[in-house]
Amino acid sequence: MRSIFKKPFVIFVAFFFLIALILRLWQLDKIPVSLFGDEIDVGLQAYSILTTGKDYMGNNLPVMFHSFSEYRLPMQLYLAVPFIKASGLNEIGVRGAPVLMGFLSIIGLYFLAKEAFGKKAAIIAALFMAFSPWHFMFSRQANDAGILLPFVLFGTYFFVRGVKDYRYLFASAVFFGLAIYSYAIASLFVPLFVVVLALIYRKNILRFSPKKLVLPVIVGILILLPYTFLSLSGRTTQRFSYITVAPKKEVIAEVEARRKWSNAAFSRVFNNKVVVIGERIINNYSKSLSINFLFSEGDPNPRQSVAGYGLFYHFDLLLILLAFWAVAPGFSKLPQEKKNIFLALGLWLILAPIPSDLTQGGGTHASRLILMLPPLILFSAIGLESLLKGTHNVKGKLVMGVFVLLMVFEATKFFQSYFVIWPKESWRAWQSGFKEVGTFLKANSDKYQRVFLNNTYEPMLPRFLFWYGYDMKLFQREFVDDKHILGIYPGFDGFKLGDKFYFGDLKKPIENLALPENLIVASTEKDVTDPYIFDNPRLNLLDIVYSPIKSTIFYIYTGQ
């Protein structure tokens, strides 16, 4: 015990990692304030696999999961299964895997940094990632971005080890291959990055015989065979067709607008589809690397960023600049191994925004830009390590002490905003209210012949299935389609599940649907704009669902 306390630095590091763990687990079921639609889908698919061996659309152990709106990559959905088994169909079950993968990414970054820059830089980098706003956001929500990081980090780490020790190249191939199944952006980034790594380390790699080099490649190809077959069917690219930066009709409309005043041959050189698409991509790319996005404003989507905060702290900008100032002048004199790793990190940062920048809004889309995080964290860690070298005298120690206090202050300010202010500011983006509806229905729906649920606030069906804990075998037998049918029941347009649950749009006056055998969930946004209708003696208001700021979301009522 005494030997441990002789190592204050170890205690210091352990203390802060413990805080990072506590922060990631604390109120995980309450913050973010609700499960967003994509998180609901993760839990529902995992629950379906757990209870039926199929996705909820009835496909046996799929490589691509068929969800209501699209096909989804499988990694996060399968990783959620043991957490749903252990915790149940709830927030912890859905968000458990991201917490675990978040810590694995910290470990992966530590090993990569240690291999590249030594133990001190590795510890700093791991601590920086543990408290990074960008990393923290995606360690507490079921978003593919947090699932992808450890695969890319360990794939890179084992590649760097593998150019020295051949055996590690197999592990690198496995991790890079599995990354493709984690998040769609990896399908473009990983092949490009692997080619870049191979070019940078070509002299090291060519020391191995062609026969040896082919074997890890074969491993990677075998892992990706199912993905390749699905790509040929168009399932893996379906999502991109919806979010591309260059939708055909929109691009054509912009070109025509530009040619409104001149359609001469010379004007067409500057006003055509190639130029329009190129400008959009360049505009996205410049936003991705901007100081505003990274250090000041972050993602405009409140699910992916806390208002008023960048994805990095302000001190990170200073440290990153310091890292370049410390490394650049003597770069040519560095050992080749160090040159290679700096070149790899630089090209990593250059390549990382490309997949996101090919999509609409991709220039400030924090989850699609998540692969920018590791190289920037490493540069920030190098900057602090260089700053620590100046603490050999009292003045240097004083400057370092003040800087550390500023770092702690800024990080503490972020976490205060995250846990106290952000939940109230972002509730609508997280689509609050469905848990309360599902809980009420589970306890009371047996008393009624029919249940009518509003489907206009957000798609109700998946949220109902999740919070109600619907039998997925029964769902697979009952579900036909979710297209709305006019007049499927008098006073209601929509679709039904079985003979009891109806999802759709209440027709006004909504009082006509209120019968003693009917239970109705109406939204305040569209259906019940005047709460005084419940003064009507024919209506029996059973419950009101409120938002975190006490505004009404749903009314649950029946007829007398």
Summary of the structure (lengths in Angstrom):
residues: 560
radius of gyration: 26.7
end to end distance: 71.1
largest distance: 86.0
contacts: 1826
relative contact order: 0.09
helix: 63%
strand: 9%
